Amino acid sequence: MEISLFVDRILDETATLVYGGGEFTADVPRRFLPRGTKEGDYIRASFVLDEDKKNRAKDEIDSLMDELEK
């Protein structure tokens, strides 16, 4: 899923992003934005599941649970 976000403001190292005309706002570290992004720009963001990371975390939890059961 990809969405378009409006860069409302950038103060110090924090950017405020707006979605849907104010329906949702989020403050994010400026370093997460593409280089050269400034107030008034629109950026696209994608959200994808990280199955590999989820599976690694599950394996780690399973391993810890096994240790606790011993």
Secondary structure, DSSP 8 states (H G I E B T S, - for coil): -EEEEEEEEEETTEEEEEEGGGTEEEEEEGGGS-TT--TT-EEEEE----HHHHHHHHHHHHHHHHHHH-
